[in-house]
Amino acid sequence: MSKYLVDCTAQAATTVKLSTEVKQRMQQLLKCVQFAIHCIFIQPMIYLGIKRGADPRMPKSTILSLL
């Protein structure tokens, strides 16, 4: 049983050597994911926050009041 635990920790501690091409592709993928999160999640949250307001008694927002 203890030999198995030692083997698992040894495997977890090893580092994976990646080529520069793979690293570049992973960086590009992360940039795409960040962009998608920004466009898909953050923008609608800002829109809903402006449209609904923080408080029901809050006056309606207009374009001029946002500037």
PQR file of N, CA, C, O and H, with PARSE charges and radii, in Angstrom:
ATOM      1  N   MET A   1       0.816  -1.191   0.000 -0.4000 1.5000
ATOM      2  CA  MET A   1       0.000   0.000   0.000 -0.0000 2.0000
ATOM      3  C   MET A   1       0.861   1.257   0.000  0.5500 1.7000
ATOM      4  O   MET A   1       0.577   2.192  -0.748 -0.5500 1.4000
ATOM      5  N   SER A   2       1.895   1.300   0.813 -0.4000 1.5000
ATOM      6  CA  SER A   2       2.730   2.494   0.884 -0.0000 2.0000
ATOM      7  C   SER A   2       3.545   2.666  -0.398  0.5500 1.7000
ATOM      8  O   SER A   2       3.849   3.790  -0.798 -0.5500 1.4000
ATOM      9  H   SER A   2       2.125   0.540   1.421  0.4000 1.0000
ATOM     10  N   LYS A   3       3.897   1.551  -1.041 -0.4000 1.5000
ATOM     11  CA  LYS A   3       4.631   1.653  -2.310 -0.0000 2.0000
ATOM     12  C   LYS A   3       3.757   2.350  -3.355  0.5500 1.7000
ATOM     13  O   LYS A   3       4.257   3.157  -4.139 -0.5500 1.4000
ATOM     14  H   LYS A   3       3.651   0.638  -0.716  0.4000 1.0000
ATOM     15  N   TYR A   4       2.474   2.048  -3.370 -0.4000 1.5000
ATOM     16  CA  TYR A   4       1.555   2.676  -4.311 -0.0000 2.0000
ATOM     17  C   TYR A   4       1.485   4.184  -4.064  0.5500 1.7000
ATOM     18  O   TYR A   4       1.487   4.963  -5.017 -0.5500 1.4000
ATOM     19  H   TYR A   4       2.069   1.393  -2.733  0.4000 1.0000
ATOM     20  N   LEU A   5       1.424   4.601  -2.806 -0.4000 1.5000
ATOM     21  CA  LEU A   5       1.367   6.021  -2.488 -0.0000 2.0000
ATOM     22  C   LEU A   5       2.631   6.735  -2.927  0.5500 1.7000
ATOM     23  O   LEU A   5       2.566   7.861  -3.419 -0.5500 1.4000
ATOM     24  H   LEU A   5       1.422   3.968  -2.032  0.4000 1.0000
ATOM     25  N   VAL A   6       3.774   6.099  -2.757 -0.4000 1.5000
ATOM     26  CA  VAL A   6       5.039   6.691  -3.174 -0.0000 2.0000
ATOM     27  C   VAL A   6       5.076   6.835  -4.691  0.5500 1.7000
ATOM     28  O   VAL A   6       5.548   7.847  -5.209 -0.5500 1.4000
ATOM     29  H   VAL A   6       3.826   5.184  -2.357  0.4000 1.0000
ATOM     30  N   ASP A   7       4.579   5.829  -5.403 -0.4000 1.5000
ATOM     31  CA  ASP A   7       4.556   5.892  -6.866 -0.0000 2.0000
ATOM     32  C   ASP A   7       3.649   7.016  -7.354  0.5500 1.7000
ATOM     33  O   ASP A   7       3.987   7.699  -8.321 -0.5500 1.4000
ATOM     34  H   ASP A   7       4.194   5.007  -4.982  0.4000 1.0000
ATOM     35  N   CYS A   8       2.510   7.220  -6.708 -0.4000 1.5000
ATOM     36  CA  CYS A   8       1.590   8.279  -7.120 -0.0000 2.0000
ATOM     37  C   CYS A   8       2.209   9.649  -6.907  0.5500 1.7000
ATOM     38  O   CYS A   8       2.089  10.523  -7.766 -0.5500 1.4000
ATOM     39  H   CYS A   8       2.236   6.665  -5.922  0.4000 1.0000
ATOM     40  N   THR A   9       2.863   9.846  -5.780 -0.4000 1.5000
ATOM     41  CA  THR A   9       3.465  11.144  -5.527 -0.0000 2.0000
ATOM     42  C   THR A   9       4.643  11.391  -6.455  0.5500 1.7000
ATOM     43  O   THR A   9       4.897  12.531  -6.842 -0.5500 1.4000
ATOM     44  H   THR A   9       2.959   9.137  -5.083  0.4000 1.0000
ATOM     45  N   ALA A  10       5.355  10.351  -6.813 -0.4000 1.5000
ATOM     46  CA  ALA A  10       6.474  10.515  -7.739 -0.0000 2.0000
ATOM     47  C   ALA A  10       5.960  10.903  -9.121  0.5500 1.7000
ATOM     48  O   ALA A  10       6.581  11.720  -9.802 -0.5500 1.4000
ATOM     49  H   ALA A  10       5.149   9.424  -6.499  0.4000 1.0000
ATOM     50  N   GLN A  11       4.852  10.337  -9.538 -0.4000 1.5000
ATOM     51  CA  GLN A  11       4.291  10.682 -10.833 -0.0000 2.0000
ATOM     52  C   GLN A  11       3.744  12.101 -10.837  0.5500 1.7000
ATOM     53  O   GLN A  11       3.841  12.795 -11.849 -0.5500 1.4000
ATOM     54  H   GLN A  11       4.348   9.674  -8.985  0.4000 1.0000
ATOM     55  N   ALA A  12       3.177  12.539  -9.736 -0.4000 1.5000
ATOM     56  CA  ALA A  12       2.620  13.879  -9.667 -0.0000 2.0000
ATOM     57  C   ALA A  12       3.719  14.931  -9.662  0.5500 1.7000
ATOM     58  O   ALA A  12       3.499  16.057 -10.108 -0.5500 1.4000
ATOM     59  H   ALA A  12       3.097  11.975  -8.914  0.4000 1.0000
ATOM     60  N   ALA A  13       4.894  14.579  -9.165 -0.4000 1.5000
ATOM     61  CA  ALA A  13       5.980  15.544  -9.060 -0.0000 2.0000
ATOM     62  C   ALA A  13       6.743  15.704 -10.370  0.5500 1.7000
ATOM     63  O   ALA A  13       7.488  16.673 -10.521 -0.5500 1.4000
ATOM     64  H   ALA A  13       5.073  13.664  -8.803  0.4000 1.0000
ATOM     65  N   THR A  14       6.584  14.800 -11.309 -0.4000 1.5000
ATOM     66  CA  THR A  14       7.317  14.909 -12.566 -0.0000 2.0000
ATOM     67  C   THR A  14       6.737  16.035 -13.407  0.5500 1.7000
ATOM     68  O   THR A  14       5.529  16.270 -13.408 -0.5500 1.4000
ATOM     69  H   THR A  14       5.979  14.014 -11.186  0.4000 1.0000
ATOM     70  N   THR A  15       7.609  16.721 -14.115 -0.4000 1.5000
ATOM     71  CA  THR A  15       7.160  17.800 -14.988 -0.0000 2.0000
ATOM     72  C   THR A  15       7.086  17.299 -16.417  0.5500 1.7000
ATOM     73  O   THR A  15       7.850  16.425 -16.826 -0.5500 1.4000
ATOM     74  H   THR A  15       8.590  16.530 -14.114  0.4000 1.0000
ATOM     75  N   VAL A  16       6.173  17.853 -17.152 -0.4000 1.5000
ATOM     76  CA  VAL A  16       5.992  17.481 -18.549 -0.0000 2.0000
ATOM     77  C   VAL A  16       6.774  18.471 -19.400  0.5500 1.7000
ATOM     78  O   VAL A  16       6.624  19.683 -19.252 -0.5500 1.4000
ATOM     79  H   VAL A  16       5.552  18.563 -16.819  0.4000 1.0000
ATOM     80  N   LYS A  17       7.594  17.957 -20.277 -0.4000 1.5000
ATOM     81  CA  LYS A  17       8.355  18.821 -21.172 -0.0000 2.0000
ATOM     82  C   LYS A  17       7.551  19.014 -22.451  0.5500 1.7000
ATOM     83  O   LYS A  17       7.238  18.055 -23.156 -0.5500 1.4000
ATOM     84  H   LYS A  17       7.717  16.972 -20.397  0.4000 1.0000
ATOM     85  N   LEU A  18       7.227  20.260 -22.734 -0.4000 1.5000
ATOM     86  CA  LEU A  18       6.434  20.584 -23.911 -0.0000 2.0000
ATOM     87  C   LEU A  18       7.297  21.335 -24.917  0.5500 1.7000
ATOM     88  O   LEU A  18       8.197  22.090 -24.551 -0.5500 1.4000
ATOM     89  H   LEU A  18       7.482  21.039 -22.161  0.4000 1.0000
ATOM     90  N   SER A  19       7.006  21.114 -26.165 -0.4000 1.5000
ATOM     91  CA  SER A  19       7.723  21.850 -27.196 -0.0000 2.0000
ATOM     92  C   SER A  19       7.216  23.290 -27.231  0.5500 1.7000
ATOM     93  O   SER A  19       6.153  23.601 -26.694 -0.5500 1.4000
ATOM     94  H   SER A  19       6.274  20.501 -26.462  0.4000 1.0000
ATOM     95  N   THR A  20       7.979  24.147 -27.859 -0.4000 1.5000
ATOM     96  CA  THR A  20       7.578  25.564 -27.928 -0.0000 2.0000
ATOM     97  C   THR A  20       6.287  25.731 -28.726  0.5500 1.7000
ATOM     98  O   THR A  20       5.487  26.621 -28.437 -0.5500 1.4000
ATOM     99  H   THR A  20       8.843  23.895 -28.295  0.4000 1.0000
ATOM    100  N   GLU A  21       6.085  24.885 -29.718 -0.4000 1.5000
ATOM    101  CA  GLU A  21       4.850  24.970 -30.512 -0.0000 2.0000
ATOM    102  C   GLU A  21       3.626  24.663 -29.651  0.5500 1.7000
ATOM    103  O   GLU A  21       2.604  25.341 -29.752 -0.5500 1.4000
ATOM    104  H   GLU A  21       6.735  24.162 -29.952  0.4000 1.0000
ATOM    105  N   VAL A  22       3.736  23.650 -28.813 -0.4000 1.5000
ATOM    106  CA  VAL A  22       2.625  23.290 -27.932 -0.0000 2.0000
ATOM    107  C   VAL A  22       2.373  24.409 -26.920  0.5500 1.7000
ATOM    108  O   VAL A  22       1.222  24.737 -26.632 -0.5500 1.4000
ATOM    109  H   VAL A  22       4.567  23.100 -28.731  0.4000 1.0000
ATOM    110  N   LYS A  23       3.434  24.987 -26.389 -0.4000 1.5000
ATOM    111  CA  LYS A  23       3.286  26.099 -25.444 -0.0000 2.0000
ATOM    112  C   LYS A  23       2.591  27.288 -26.105  0.5500 1.7000
ATOM    113  O   LYS A  23       1.728  27.920 -25.497 -0.5500 1.4000
ATOM    114  H   LYS A  23       4.369  24.720 -26.624  0.4000 1.0000
ATOM    115  N   GLN A  24       2.965  27.590 -27.344 -0.4000 1.5000
ATOM    116  CA  GLN A  24       2.342  28.701 -28.057 -0.0000 2.0000
ATOM    117  C   GLN A  24       0.862  28.432 -28.311  0.5500 1.7000
ATOM    118  O   GLN A  24       0.031  29.332 -28.193 -0.5500 1.4000
ATOM    119  H   GLN A  24       3.666  27.076 -27.838  0.4000 1.0000
ATOM    120  N   ARG A  25       0.543  27.194 -28.660 -0.4000 1.5000
ATOM    121  CA  ARG A  25      -0.858  26.840 -28.896 -0.0000 2.0000
ATOM    122  C   ARG A  25      -1.673  26.938 -27.609  0.5500 1.7000
ATOM    123  O   ARG A  25      -2.822  27.378 -27.631 -0.5500 1.4000
ATOM    124  H   ARG A  25       1.219  26.463 -28.756  0.4000 1.0000
ATOM    125  N   MET A  26      -1.082  26.530 -26.497 -0.4000 1.5000
ATOM    126  CA  MET A  26      -1.776  26.623 -25.214 -0.0000 2.0000
ATOM    127  C   MET A  26      -1.991  28.080 -24.817  0.5500 1.7000
ATOM    128  O   MET A  26      -3.048  28.425 -24.291 -0.5500 1.4000
ATOM    129  H   MET A  26      -0.148  26.173 -26.479  0.4000 1.0000
ATOM    130  N   GLN A  27      -1.006  28.933 -25.060 -0.4000 1.5000
ATOM    131  CA  GLN A  27      -1.155  30.353 -24.771 -0.0000 2.0000
ATOM    132  C   GLN A  27      -2.250  30.966 -25.635  0.5500 1.7000
ATOM    133  O   GLN A  27      -3.041  31.775 -25.151 -0.5500 1.4000
ATOM    134  H   GLN A  27      -0.147  28.652 -25.487  0.4000 1.0000
ATOM    135  N   GLN A  28      -2.301  30.591 -26.897 -0.4000 1.5000
ATOM    136  CA  GLN A  28      -3.343  31.098 -27.793 -0.0000 2.0000
ATOM    137  C   GLN A  28      -4.717  30.628 -27.336  0.5500 1.7000
ATOM    138  O   GLN A  28      -5.683  31.390 -27.383 -0.5500 1.4000
ATOM    139  H   GLN A  28      -1.658  29.934 -27.290  0.4000 1.0000
ATOM    140  N   LEU A  29      -4.809  29.378 -26.895 -0.4000 1.5000
ATOM    141  CA  LEU A  29      -6.066  28.845 -26.399 -0.0000 2.0000
ATOM    142  C   LEU A  29      -6.517  29.604 -25.155  0.5500 1.7000
ATOM    143  O   LEU A  29      -7.697  29.928 -25.026 -0.5500 1.4000
ATOM    144  H   LEU A  29      -4.025  28.759 -26.857  0.4000 1.0000
ATOM    145  N   LEU A  30      -5.602  29.889 -24.248 -0.4000 1.5000
ATOM    146  CA  LEU A  30      -5.952  30.640 -23.049 -0.0000 2.0000
ATOM    147  C   LEU A  30      -6.406  32.052 -23.384  0.5500 1.7000
ATOM    148  O   LEU A  30      -7.328  32.572 -22.756 -0.5500 1.4000
ATOM    149  H   LEU A  30      -4.643  29.626 -24.353  0.4000 1.0000
ATOM    150  N   LYS A  31      -5.764  32.681 -24.374 -0.4000 1.5000
ATOM    151  CA  LYS A  31      -6.190  34.012 -24.796 -0.0000 2.0000
ATOM    152  C   LYS A  31      -7.600  33.963 -25.369  0.5500 1.7000
ATOM    153  O   LYS A  31      -8.405  34.857 -25.105 -0.5500 1.4000
ATOM    154  H   LYS A  31      -5.015  32.258 -24.884  0.4000 1.0000
ATOM    155  N   CYS A  32      -7.907  32.934 -26.146 -0.4000 1.5000
ATOM    156  CA  CYS A  32      -9.245  32.792 -26.721 -0.0000 2.0000
ATOM    157  C   CYS A  32     -10.288  32.572 -25.624  0.5500 1.7000
ATOM    158  O   CYS A  32     -11.387  33.124 -25.689 -0.5500 1.4000
ATOM    159  H   CYS A  32      -7.253  32.208 -26.359  0.4000 1.0000
ATOM    160  N   VAL A  33      -9.946  31.773 -24.627 -0.4000 1.5000
ATOM    161  CA  VAL A  33     -10.876  31.522 -23.524 -0.0000 2.0000
ATOM    162  C   VAL A  33     -11.120  32.808 -22.740  0.5500 1.7000
ATOM    163  O   VAL A  33     -12.260  33.103 -22.384 -0.5500 1.4000
ATOM    164  H   VAL A  33      -9.054  31.325 -24.574  0.4000 1.0000
ATOM    165  N   GLN A  34     -10.077  33.571 -22.470 -0.4000 1.5000
ATOM    166  CA  GLN A  34     -10.235  34.839 -21.764 -0.0000 2.0000
ATOM    167  C   GLN A  34     -11.131  35.792 -22.554  0.5500 1.7000
ATOM    168  O   GLN A  34     -11.993  36.457 -21.980 -0.5500 1.4000
ATOM    169  H   GLN A  34      -9.150  33.331 -22.760  0.4000 1.0000
ATOM    170  N   PHE A  35     -10.930  35.856 -23.860 -0.4000 1.5000
ATOM    171  CA  PHE A  35     -11.746  36.717 -24.711 -0.0000 2.0000
ATOM    172  C   PHE A  35     -13.204  36.265 -24.685  0.5500 1.7000
ATOM    173  O   PHE A  35     -14.116  37.087 -24.600 -0.5500 1.4000
ATOM    174  H   PHE A  35     -10.230  35.315 -24.327  0.4000 1.0000
ATOM    175  N   ALA A  36     -13.415  34.953 -24.759 -0.4000 1.5000
ATOM    176  CA  ALA A  36     -14.778  34.426 -24.751 -0.0000 2.0000
ATOM    177  C   ALA A  36     -15.467  34.743 -23.430  0.5500 1.7000
ATOM    178  O   ALA A  36     -16.637  35.127 -23.421 -0.5500 1.4000
ATOM    179  H   ALA A  36     -12.674  34.284 -24.828  0.4000 1.0000
ATOM    180  N   ILE A  37     -14.761  34.588 -22.320 -0.4000 1.5000
ATOM    181  CA  ILE A  37     -15.351  34.906 -21.023 -0.0000 2.0000
ATOM    182  C   ILE A  37     -15.689  36.387 -20.960  0.5500 1.7000
ATOM    183  O   ILE A  37     -16.743  36.772 -20.453 -0.5500 1.4000
ATOM    184  H   ILE A  37     -13.811  34.276 -22.327  0.4000 1.0000
ATOM    185  N   HIS A  38     -14.800  37.204 -21.471 -0.4000 1.5000
ATOM    186  CA  HIS A  38     -15.048  38.644 -21.456 -0.0000 2.0000
ATOM    187  C   HIS A  38     -16.290  38.993 -22.266  0.5500 1.7000
ATOM    188  O   HIS A  38     -17.124  39.772 -21.806 -0.5500 1.4000
ATOM    189  H   HIS A  38     -13.944  36.891 -21.882  0.4000 1.0000
ATOM    190  N   CYS A  39     -16.422  38.439 -23.438 -0.4000 1.5000
ATOM    191  CA  CYS A  39     -17.543  38.786 -24.319 -0.0000 2.0000
ATOM    192  C   CYS A  39     -18.841  38.098 -23.921  0.5500 1.7000
ATOM    193  O   CYS A  39     -19.917  38.687 -24.019 -0.5500 1.4000
ATOM    194  H   CYS A  39     -15.744  37.806 -23.811  0.4000 1.0000
ATOM    195  N   ILE A  40     -18.741  36.860 -23.474 -0.4000 1.5000
ATOM    196  CA  ILE A  40     -19.951  36.085 -23.217 -0.0000 2.0000
ATOM    197  C   ILE A  40     -20.497  36.329 -21.817  0.5500 1.7000
ATOM    198  O   ILE A  40     -21.713  36.304 -21.627 -0.5500 1.4000
ATOM    199  H   ILE A  40     -17.867  36.381 -23.393  0.4000 1.0000
ATOM    200  N   PHE A  41     -19.649  36.560 -20.846 -0.4000 1.5000
ATOM    201  CA  PHE A  41     -20.127  36.664 -19.470 -0.0000 2.0000
ATOM    202  C   PHE A  41     -20.157  38.101 -18.952  0.5500 1.7000
ATOM    203  O   PHE A  41     -21.180  38.546 -18.432 -0.5500 1.4000
ATOM    204  H   PHE A  41     -18.661  36.581 -21.000  0.4000 1.0000
ATOM    205  N   ILE A  42     -19.068  38.818 -19.084 -0.4000 1.5000
ATOM    206  CA  ILE A  42     -18.966  40.130 -18.452 -0.0000 2.0000
ATOM    207  C   ILE A  42     -19.886  41.154 -19.109  0.5500 1.7000
ATOM    208  O   ILE A  42     -20.554  41.911 -18.406 -0.5500 1.4000
ATOM    209  H   ILE A  42     -18.236  38.456 -19.506  0.4000 1.0000
ATOM    210  N   GLN A  43     -19.935  41.195 -20.415 -0.4000 1.5000
ATOM    211  CA  GLN A  43     -20.766  42.184 -21.103 -0.0000 2.0000
ATOM    212  C   GLN A  43     -22.252  42.055 -20.752  0.5500 1.7000
ATOM    213  O   GLN A  43     -22.883  43.067 -20.443 -0.5500 1.4000
ATOM    214  H   GLN A  43     -19.391  40.579 -20.986  0.4000 1.0000
ATOM    215  N   PRO A  44     -22.830  40.861 -20.786 -0.5600 1.5000
ATOM    216  CA  PRO A  44     -24.250  40.770 -20.385  0.2800 2.0000
ATOM    217  C   PRO A  44     -24.484  41.144 -18.926  0.5500 1.7000
ATOM    218  O   PRO A  44     -25.531  41.701 -18.598 -0.5500 1.4000
ATOM    219  N   MET A  45     -23.530  40.851 -18.045 -0.4000 1.5000
ATOM    220  CA  MET A  45     -23.688  41.226 -16.644 -0.0000 2.0000
ATOM    221  C   MET A  45     -23.709  42.747 -16.489  0.5500 1.7000
ATOM    222  O   MET A  45     -24.492  43.282 -15.705 -0.5500 1.4000
ATOM    223  H   MET A  45     -22.679  40.399 -18.311  0.4000 1.0000
ATOM    224  N   ILE A  46     -22.859  43.433 -17.229 -0.4000 1.5000
ATOM    225  CA  ILE A  46     -22.869  44.895 -17.196 -0.0000 2.0000
ATOM    226  C   ILE A  46     -24.191  45.414 -17.738  0.5500 1.7000
ATOM    227  O   ILE A  46     -24.786  46.327 -17.165 -0.5500 1.4000
ATOM    228  H   ILE A  46     -22.223  42.998 -17.867  0.4000 1.0000
ATOM    229  N   TYR A  47     -24.649  44.836 -18.836 -0.4000 1.5000
ATOM    230  CA  TYR A  47     -25.918  45.262 -19.428 -0.0000 2.0000
ATOM    231  C   TYR A  47     -27.076  45.059 -18.451  0.5500 1.7000
ATOM    232  O   TYR A  47     -27.899  45.954 -18.262 -0.5500 1.4000
ATOM    233  H   TYR A  47     -24.166  44.094 -19.301  0.4000 1.0000
ATOM    234  N   LEU A  48     -27.135  43.878 -17.834 -0.4000 1.5000
ATOM    235  CA  LEU A  48     -28.220  43.617 -16.893 -0.0000 2.0000
ATOM    236  C   LEU A  48     -28.128  44.521 -15.669  0.5500 1.7000
ATOM    237  O   LEU A  48     -29.152  44.959 -15.144 -0.5500 1.4000
ATOM    238  H   LEU A  48     -26.466  43.151 -17.988  0.4000 1.0000
ATOM    239  N   GLY A  49     -26.918  44.802 -15.215 -0.4000 1.5000
ATOM    240  CA  GLY A  49     -26.760  45.705 -14.083 -0.0000 2.0000
ATOM    241  C   GLY A  49     -27.256  47.104 -14.400  0.5500 1.7000
ATOM    242  O   GLY A  49     -27.862  47.759 -13.552 -0.5500 1.4000
ATOM    243  H   GLY A  49     -26.086  44.447 -15.641  0.4000 1.0000
ATOM    244  N   ILE A  50     -27.002  47.563 -15.611 -0.4000 1.5000
ATOM    245  CA  ILE A  50     -27.466  48.893 -16.008 -0.0000 2.0000
ATOM    246  C   ILE A  50     -28.975  48.881 -16.237  0.5500 1.7000
ATOM    247  O   ILE A  50     -29.676  49.806 -15.826 -0.5500 1.4000
ATOM    248  H   ILE A  50     -26.510  47.031 -16.300  0.4000 1.0000
ATOM    249  N   LYS A  51     -29.470  47.841 -16.890 -0.4000 1.5000
ATOM    250  CA  LYS A  51     -30.885  47.790 -17.246 -0.0000 2.0000
ATOM    251  C   LYS A  51     -31.773  47.634 -16.010  0.5500 1.7000
ATOM    252  O   LYS A  51     -32.770  48.342 -15.873 -0.5500 1.4000
ATOM    253  H   LYS A  51     -28.901  47.090 -17.224  0.4000 1.0000
ATOM    254  N   ARG A  52     -31.426  46.729 -15.129 -0.4000 1.5000
ATOM    255  CA  ARG A  52     -32.280  46.462 -13.968 -0.0000 2.0000
ATOM    256  C   ARG A  52     -31.961  47.362 -12.786  0.5500 1.7000
ATOM    257  O   ARG A  52     -32.846  47.674 -11.989 -0.5500 1.4000
ATOM    258  H   ARG A  52     -30.616  46.153 -15.240  0.4000 1.0000
ATOM    259  N   GLY A  53     -30.735  47.774 -12.667 -0.4000 1.5000
ATOM    260  CA  GLY A  53     -30.358  48.634 -11.549 -0.0000 2.0000
ATOM    261  C   GLY A  53     -30.137  47.831 -10.279  0.5500 1.7000
ATOM    262  O   GLY A  53     -30.518  46.665 -10.186 -0.5500 1.4000
ATOM    263  H   GLY A  53     -30.016  47.520 -13.315  0.4000 1.0000
ATOM    264  N   ALA A  54     -29.517  48.474  -9.308 -0.4000 1.5000
ATOM    265  CA  ALA A  54     -29.223  47.809  -8.057 -0.0000 2.0000
ATOM    266  C   ALA A  54     -30.422  47.798  -7.124  0.5500 1.7000
ATOM    267  O   ALA A  54     -30.528  46.934  -6.253 -0.5500 1.4000
ATOM    268  H   ALA A  54     -29.207  49.422  -9.383  0.4000 1.0000
ATOM    269  N   ASP A  55     -31.321  48.752  -7.305 -0.4000 1.5000
ATOM    270  CA  ASP A  55     -32.444  48.923  -6.403 -0.0000 2.0000
ATOM    271  C   ASP A  55     -33.704  49.150  -7.226  0.5500 1.7000
ATOM    272  O   ASP A  55     -33.651  49.871  -8.223 -0.5500 1.4000
ATOM    273  H   ASP A  55     -31.234  49.454  -8.012  0.4000 1.0000
ATOM    274  N   PRO A  56     -34.831  48.564  -6.847 -0.5600 1.5000
ATOM    275  CA  PRO A  56     -36.059  48.783  -7.625  0.2800 2.0000
ATOM    276  C   PRO A  56     -36.484  50.244  -7.672  0.5500 1.7000
ATOM    277  O   PRO A  56     -37.151  50.655  -8.621 -0.5500 1.4000
ATOM    278  N   ARG A  57     -36.110  51.045  -6.661 -0.4000 1.5000
ATOM    279  CA  ARG A  57     -36.475  52.456  -6.642 -0.0000 2.0000
ATOM    280  C   ARG A  57     -35.524  53.319  -7.454  0.5500 1.7000
ATOM    281  O   ARG A  57     -35.722  54.526  -7.589 -0.5500 1.4000
ATOM    282  H   ARG A  57     -35.567  50.711  -5.891  0.4000 1.0000
ATOM    283  N   MET A  58     -34.479  52.680  -7.997 -0.4000 1.5000
ATOM    284  CA  MET A  58     -33.483  53.425  -8.779 -0.0000 2.0000
ATOM    285  C   MET A  58     -34.120  53.931 -10.078  0.5500 1.7000
ATOM    286  O   MET A  58     -34.843  53.185 -10.738 -0.5500 1.4000
ATOM    287  H   MET A  58     -34.318  51.699  -7.888  0.4000 1.0000
ATOM    288  N   PRO A  59     -33.862  55.187 -10.450 -0.5600 1.5000
ATOM    289  CA  PRO A  59     -34.465  55.705 -11.696  0.2800 2.0000
ATOM    290  C   PRO A  59     -33.895  54.982 -12.914  0.5500 1.7000
ATOM    291  O   PRO A  59     -32.776  54.468 -12.883 -0.5500 1.4000
ATOM    292  N   LYS A  60     -34.678  54.951 -13.975 -0.4000 1.5000
ATOM    293  CA  LYS A  60     -34.238  54.309 -15.215 -0.0000 2.0000
ATOM    294  C   LYS A  60     -33.019  55.005 -15.778  0.5500 1.7000
ATOM    295  O   LYS A  60     -32.916  56.232 -15.754 -0.5500 1.4000
ATOM    296  H   LYS A  60     -35.586  55.368 -14.001  0.4000 1.0000
ATOM    297  N   SER A  61     -32.086  54.196 -16.292 -0.4000 1.5000
ATOM    298  CA  SER A  61     -30.881  54.757 -16.895 -0.0000 2.0000
ATOM    299  C   SER A  61     -31.154  55.155 -18.339  0.5500 1.7000
ATOM    300  O   SER A  61     -31.895  54.485 -19.058 -0.5500 1.4000
ATOM    301  H   SER A  61     -32.169  53.200 -16.312  0.4000 1.0000
ATOM    302  N   THR A  62     -30.546  56.248 -18.739 -0.4000 1.5000
ATOM    303  CA  THR A  62     -30.601  56.671 -20.124 -0.0000 2.0000
ATOM    304  C   THR A  62     -29.184  56.796 -20.635  0.5500 1.7000
ATOM    305  O   THR A  62     -28.230  56.767 -19.858 -0.5500 1.4000
ATOM    306  H   THR A  62     -29.944  56.792 -18.154  0.4000 1.0000
ATOM    307  N   ILE A  63     -29.046  56.933 -21.922 -0.4000 1.5000
ATOM    308  CA  ILE A  63     -27.716  57.067 -22.520 -0.0000 2.0000
ATOM    309  C   ILE A  63     -26.996  58.292 -21.965  0.5500 1.7000
ATOM    310  O   ILE A  63     -25.801  58.227 -21.675 -0.5500 1.4000
ATOM    311  H   ILE A  63     -29.820  56.957 -22.553  0.4000 1.0000
ATOM    312  N   LEU A  64     -27.708  59.403 -21.816 -0.4000 1.5000
ATOM    313  CA  LEU A  64     -27.080  60.626 -21.318 -0.0000 2.0000
ATOM    314  C   LEU A  64     -26.653  60.493 -19.865  0.5500 1.7000
ATOM    315  O   LEU A  64     -25.625  61.046 -19.473 -0.5500 1.4000
ATOM    316  H   LEU A  64     -28.678  59.456 -22.052  0.4000 1.0000
ATOM    317  N   SER A  65     -27.425  59.767 -19.057 -0.4000 1.5000
ATOM    318  CA  SER A  65     -27.037  59.625 -17.656 -0.0000 2.0000
ATOM    319  C   SER A  65     -25.815  58.722 -17.493  0.5500 1.7000
ATOM    320  O   SER A  65     -25.107  58.817 -16.490 -0.5500 1.4000
ATOM    321  H   SER A  65     -28.259  59.317 -19.375  0.4000 1.0000
ATOM    322  N   LEU A  66     -25.564  57.860 -18.454 -0.4000 1.5000
ATOM    323  CA  LEU A  66     -24.405  56.980 -18.382 -0.0000 2.0000
ATOM    324  C   LEU A  66     -23.119  57.678 -18.802  0.5500 1.7000
ATOM    325  O   LEU A  66     -22.029  57.257 -18.416 -0.5500 1.4000
ATOM    326  H   LEU A  66     -26.139  57.783 -19.268  0.4000 1.0000
ATOM    327  N   LEU A  67     -23.239  58.738 -19.589 -0.4000 1.5000
ATOM    328  CA  LEU A  67     -22.062  59.479 -20.034 -0.0000 2.0000
ATOM    329  C   LEU A  67     -21.656  60.401 -18.977  0.5500 1.7000
ATOM    330  O   LEU A  67     -20.679  61.131 -19.137 -0.5500 1.4000
ATOM    331  H   LEU A  67     -24.125  59.080 -19.903  0.4000 1.0000
TER
END
